[in-house]
Amino acid sequence: MEIYNNIFCISKPDLTSGDPHSDSVKERPVMSEAAYNHYVGRIPHVRVRKGGGPGCPALLNYDQIRTDIKQRIFEKYGDVKQYSRRNRLQELIQPDHKASKYFSDFLFDDDTNIKSDRQVEYNANATILNAIANYYTELKGRNKRLSKRTSGIWDLISDAVNSLDTNRYPHSLPTHPLRLQDKFKNYLQHGYFHLIHKGNKNANARKTSDAVERLIISLYCMDNLPFGTWVYDNYLQFLSGKLIIVDKESGLCFDRDDFFDDEKGTYITISRSTVWNIINNPANAIIIDRLRNNRIDHITQNTPYNHRKLPQYSLSKISMDDRTLSRKTIDGKWLNAYMAFDVLSDAVISCVHSTDSPSVSMVWDCFRSMFHTINQHGLVWPGEVEVENHLMSDISEDLNAMFNYVTFCAPGLSRSKRAEHKIKSKKYGDEKKHQVGIGRWNQKGAYKTKSENKDEDYKQPRIPVETLVAEDRESIHRFNHSPHPNQKMFPGKTRWQVLVENMNPDLSRPQKHKLFRYMGVRTETSIRNNDFATVMYEKYAIDNQGAIARLKPHNYNVEAYYVPDPDGNIGEVYLYQGDTFITKATKIERYNEAKMERTEKDEQIRTTQAKRQAHFFKTEKDGIIEKVTRKMELITPVDYTDIPVDIIVPQPIEEKLTDEEYMKRLMDDYGGSWASDKAINDI
């Protein structure tokens, strides 16, 4: 329930929310959703607001609702009319003596006080904001009891503030709920000082003249783009009191006293030439052109820009953008294209078409088409991609993974995006030369075409989609194989020759296992028989038996990524398990099992499969040798602790000596010398 345009209303959620199967009247809805729609359809004038999104529900005039519905409302909520009998906010307003003292004692930098009428205004703002704090708490509690969201509370508070008698409460609070909410938050944070209008501090002449300049520029930059003479007349009417100027964002009115010259004792009057000088001041002209002119024209004509030169190598940078072809289909639809250009060579390396609006899906199709072109002609993968922000921001992480550098351009800024220039070159070059109806009705000279709205005799031709696509592809082929625009740098070379012959040597061929994960089609599958995975009803054999070791324990489920060729065929897939790359899998070809019918190709396929099986069994055998000990025996150890140990007495070793050795040892034992005696005997 709320007050809307001084009408007590009940919202659609109040009528249709609840459990229809509940036994309690207070928990059941007043009426079903279908009954509500039928009722509003039969009696449309009962609805005072259709509603539009969160916090803005549809509202019905309570006084015009049928009696039986009012009875059910009473049974669920009680007497709801109590909310319409009084302004609860007004009842919560209490005098704030601290605010009165603060504003009366406040001094500006020039030691001047706040004017008395401003003190009354600021004091009224403070007392109402204090009441809003209590009212907000009260509304939150009520909505919680009614199981309602708090998103529409500030609409109620704003209606209550706007319904206050301004003669009794001469406040200057904003009328819009969002502005009022911001005002309330700043008041809670900064206190009374936030309520003081900052313009009151501008007491010197310089600041006063700045205020006049600001007002003149603001009047000149209004939405209706007034003439300078209108601005001059509006300013004089404002000073005379015949015109009130309001800041629509804050809800505050401009105060004439802020434009009063205390020294001269009169309002600051200006001449028409002064208005002209303010508007045409070079510093002000920049601001005025930004606000009165459209953003694209302002940036392209009156702002600094980067001065660049082309790269030295092709595919160092590509630029992508969408465009709408100049001719309609038979159904009266526009055919859209998304294109990728090489910056150095101007060559188109990818283009996809659709009658739908450009989308992220169309972007991925363009990337896949570009991959096929690069893969087919043996080109390197681009190092940098230049794209528009509004379409590509959601896939920025994927782009950063696919390219070394990613450059985002603001939409519509043709000066910075290379693709814009190249689309224009192709459109007004090859297309205009070979097709009819190329141009725009709002352009001039050769860029202009006829319009059905202004020329009744002219009927724009309608062409089948297939024909439009075929003609555009023919145009791309002619465009790519036409002479490069910079013949001084590349004499006698076409755009395609420049692309192929000047590739950046620091770039590499496309890494399919990385690219397919982002641009490819994803499907879930599993590795079977340690050999293959099934994707789109076809079997794909893994390229490396060792890749099985990368799988998680007891988990053969994988994600397969692939990019079909232009004919829809899938030659290879790349298998991932989470973030871990497992292996590449190639499509398995079948051979004729009847030997007498086999062709040479069948025999090649059979041989390839036999080699795969031999490789598997060898890997299996090597794994057994490396990780398994084949012959093992399990023996139970014997406990020797209880077995007695026999004492072994060492036996003397019988030594066998010769006669000479025996006599020598005997003589040594008796203190003689066998060697000396033997020498004497020998003499």
Residue pairs with C-beta under 8 A, 6 or more apart in sequence:
1 8
1 9
1 10
1 11
1 14
1 62
1 77
1 80
1 83
1 84
2 8
2 9
2 11
2 59
2 83
2 152
2 155
2 156
2 159
3 9
3 83
3 84
3 156
3 159
3 160
3 163
4 48
4 49
4 59
4 159
5 48
6 163
7 48
7 61
7 63
8 61
8 62
8 63
8 81
8 83
8 84
9 48
9 49
9 59
9 60
9 61
9 62
10 59
10 60
10 62
10 65
10 73
10 80
11 57
11 58
11 59
11 60
12 36
12 51
12 57
12 58
12 59
12 60
13 57
13 148
14 30
14 73
14 77
14 146
14 148
15 29
15 30
15 31
15 36
15 60
15 69
15 73
16 29
16 30
16 31
16 32
16 33
16 36
17 29
17 147
18 27
18 28
18 29
18 30
18 76
19 27
19 28
19 29
20 28
20 29
20 32
22 28
25 75
25 76
26 75
26 76
26 77
28 76
30 69
30 72
30 73
30 76
31 39
31 69
31 72
39 46
39 66
39 69
40 46
40 47
40 58
40 60
43 64
45 64
46 60
46 61
46 64
46 65
47 58
47 59
47 60
47 61
48 59
48 60
48 61
49 56
49 58
49 59
50 58
51 57
51 58
51 59
54 149
54 151
55 149
55 151
55 152
55 155
56 152
56 155
57 152
62 70
62 80
62 81
62 84
65 73
73 80
74 80
77 146
87 160
87 163
87 164
88 135
88 138
88 160
89 128
89 131
89 132
89 135
89 157
89 160
89 161
89 164
90 131
90 160
90 164
92 131
92 134
92 135
92 138
93 127
93 128
93 130
93 131
93 169
94 127
94 130
94 131
95 127
96 123
96 126
96 127
96 130
98 192
99 122
99 123
99 126
99 127
99 192
100 119
100 123
102 192
103 114
103 118
103 119
103 122
103 123
103 192
103 196
104 113
104 114
104 119
106 113
106 114
106 196
107 113
108 114
108 200
108 201
108 203
109 201
109 203
110 203
110 204
112 203
114 122
114 196
114 200
115 200
115 257
118 197
118 200
120 170
121 170
121 171
121 172
122 192
122 195
122 196
124 169
124 170
124 171
125 171
125 172
125 173
125 195
126 187
126 192
126 195
127 169
128 161
128 164
128 169
128 171
128 173
129 173
129 183
129 184
129 187
132 157
132 161
132 184
133 184
133 188
135 157
135 160
136 153
136 157
136 184
139 150
139 153
139 156
139 157
140 150
140 153
143 149
143 150
143 153
154 177
154 178
154 180
154 181
155 177
157 177
157 180
158 175
158 176
158 177
158 180
161 171
161 173
161 175
161 180
162 175
164 171
172 251
172 252
172 253
173 180
173 183
173 251
174 180
174 182
174 183
174 250
174 251
174 252
175 251
176 251
179 249
179 250
179 251
180 251
186 194
187 194
187 195
197 252
197 255
199 211
199 255
199 258
200 258
201 207
202 208
202 210
202 211
202 258
203 262
205 261
205 263
208 258
208 259
208 261
208 268
209 268
211 258
211 259
212 259
212 268
212 270
213 278
213 284
215 235
215 238
215 245
215 254
215 259
216 231
216 235
216 270
216 275
216 278
216 279
217 278
217 279
217 284
217 287
217 288
219 226
219 230
219 231
219 234
219 235
219 245
220 226
220 228
220 231
220 279
220 288
220 292
221 287
221 288
221 291
221 292
225 292
226 234
228 272
228 275
228 276
228 279
229 272
231 275
231 279
232 270
232 272
232 275
234 243
234 245
235 270
235 275
236 269
237 243
238 244
238 245
238 254
238 256
239 256
239 259
239 267
239 268
239 269
241 256
244 253
244 254
245 253
245 254
246 252
246 253
246 254
247 253
247 254
256 267
259 267
259 268
260 266
260 267
260 268
261 267
261 268
278 284
279 285
279 288
286 302
289 298
289 302
290 298
290 302
293 301
293 302
295 412
296 412
296 413
296 414
299 413
299 415
300 413
300 414
300 415
305 415
305 416
306 416
310 343
310 344
311 317
311 343
311 344
311 504
312 344
312 502
313 344
313 502
313 503
313 504
313 505
314 342
314 344
314 345
314 347
314 498
314 499
314 500
314 502
314 503
314 504
315 342
315 344
315 379
315 380
315 381
315 382
315 383
315 499
315 503
315 504
315 507
316 343
316 344
316 382
316 383
316 384
316 504
316 507
317 342
317 343
317 344
317 382
317 383
317 384
317 385
317 386
317 405
317 407
317 418
318 340
318 341
318 342
318 343
318 349
318 370
318 382
318 384
318 385
318 386
319 340
319 341
319 343
319 385
319 386
319 417
319 418
319 419
319 422
320 338
320 339
320 340
320 341
320 363
320 366
320 385
320 386
320 387
320 388
320 419
321 338
321 339
321 387
321 388
321 417
321 419
321 420
321 423
322 336
322 337
322 338
322 339
322 358
322 362
322 388
322 391
323 336
323 337
323 338
323 339
323 423
323 427
324 334
324 335
324 336
324 337
325 334
325 335
325 336
325 337
325 468
325 472
326 427
326 431
326 435
326 437
326 438
326 439
326 440
326 449
327 335
327 435
327 437
327 460
327 461
327 463
327 468
328 334
328 335
328 460
328 462
328 463
329 335
329 355
329 462
329 463
329 464
329 465
329 468
330 462
330 463
330 464
330 465
331 355
331 462
332 462
333 355
334 355
335 353
335 354
335 355
335 465
335 468
335 469
336 353
336 354
336 355
336 356
336 357
336 358
336 362
337 351
337 352
337 353
337 354
337 472
338 351
338 352
338 354
338 358
338 362
338 363
338 365
338 366
339 348
339 350
339 351
339 366
339 419
339 423
340 348
340 349
340 350
340 351
340 366
340 370
340 419
341 347
341 348
341 349
341 418
341 419
341 422
342 349
342 382
342 499
343 386
343 418
344 498
344 499
344 502
345 484
345 495
345 496
345 498
345 499
345 502
346 422
346 425
346 479
346 484
346 485
346 495
346 498
347 479
347 480
347 495
347 496
347 498
347 499
348 422
348 426
348 476
348 479
348 480
349 370
349 373
349 374
349 379
349 499
350 366
350 367
350 369
350 370
350 373
351 366
351 369
351 472
351 473
351 476
352 362
352 365
352 366
352 369
353 465
353 468
353 469
353 472
354 362
355 465
356 362
358 391
359 391
360 391
360 392
360 394
360 395
363 391
363 392
363 395
364 519
367 402
367 519
368 519
368 520
368 563
368 564
369 566
371 510
371 515
371 519
371 563
372 563
372 565
372 566
373 379
374 380
374 381
374 510
375 510
377 500
378 509
379 499
379 500
379 503
380 503
380 504
380 507
380 508
380 509
380 510
381 507
381 508
381 509
381 510
381 511
381 515
382 403
382 507
383 403
383 404
383 405
383 504
383 506
383 507
384 403
384 404
384 405
384 406
384 407
385 399
385 402
385 403
385 405
385 406
385 407
386 407
386 409
386 417
386 418
386 419
387 399
387 406
387 407
387 408
387 409
388 408
388 409
388 410
388 411
388 417
389 408
389 409
389 410
389 411
390 411
392 399
392 408
393 408
396 406
396 408
398 518
399 406
400 406
401 514
401 518
402 514
402 515
402 518
402 519
409 416
409 417
410 416
414 420
414 421
414 424
425 485
426 475
426 476
426 479
427 438
428 438
428 439
428 446
428 447
429 479
430 475
430 478
430 479
430 482
431 438
431 475
432 438
432 439
432 446
434 471
434 474
434 475
434 478
435 471
435 475
436 461
437 449
437 460
437 461
438 449
439 446
439 447
439 448
439 449
440 447
440 448
440 449
441 448
441 449
441 450
441 451
441 453
441 454
442 448
443 449
450 458
450 460
451 458
452 458
452 459
452 460
479 495
480 494
480 495
480 496
480 499
481 494
481 495
481 496
482 494
482 495
483 492
483 493
483 494
483 495
484 490
484 493
484 494
484 495
484 497
484 498
487 493
490 497
490 498
493 501
512 572
512 574
512 584
513 574
513 581
513 584
516 561
516 562
516 563
516 573
516 574
517 561
517 574
517 576
519 563
520 561
520 562
520 563
520 574
521 561
521 562
521 563
521 564
522 559
522 560
522 561
523 535
523 536
523 559
523 560
523 562
524 557
524 558
524 559
524 560
525 533
525 534
525 535
525 557
525 558
525 559
525 560
525 575
526 533
526 556
526 557
526 558
527 533
527 542
527 548
527 551
527 556
527 558
527 575
527 582
528 534
528 556
530 545
530 548
530 616
531 541
531 542
531 612
531 616
532 539
532 540
532 541
532 542
532 585
532 588
533 539
533 540
533 542
533 558
533 560
533 573
533 575
533 585
534 540
535 560
535 562
535 570
535 573
535 585
536 570
538 570
538 587
538 588
539 587
539 588
540 560
540 572
540 573
540 585
540 586
540 587
540 588
541 585
541 586
541 587
541 588
541 612
542 548
542 575
542 582
542 583
542 584
542 585
543 583
543 584
543 585
543 586
544 583
544 584
545 615
545 616
545 619
546 619
547 575
547 582
547 583
550 577
550 580
550 581
550 582
550 583
551 558
551 577
551 582
552 577
555 577
557 577
558 575
558 576
558 577
558 582
559 575
559 576
559 577
560 573
560 574
560 575
560 576
560 585
561 573
561 574
561 575
561 576
562 570
562 572
562 573
562 574
564 570
565 571
570 587
571 586
571 587
572 584
572 585
572 586
572 587
573 584
573 585
574 581
574 583
574 584
574 585
575 581
575 582
575 583
575 584
575 585
576 582
588 609
589 605
590 605
591 598
591 601
591 602
591 603
591 605
591 606
591 609
592 598
592 599
592 602
598 606
624 630
657 665
663 674
664 674
664 675
666 674
667 673
667 674
667 677
668 674
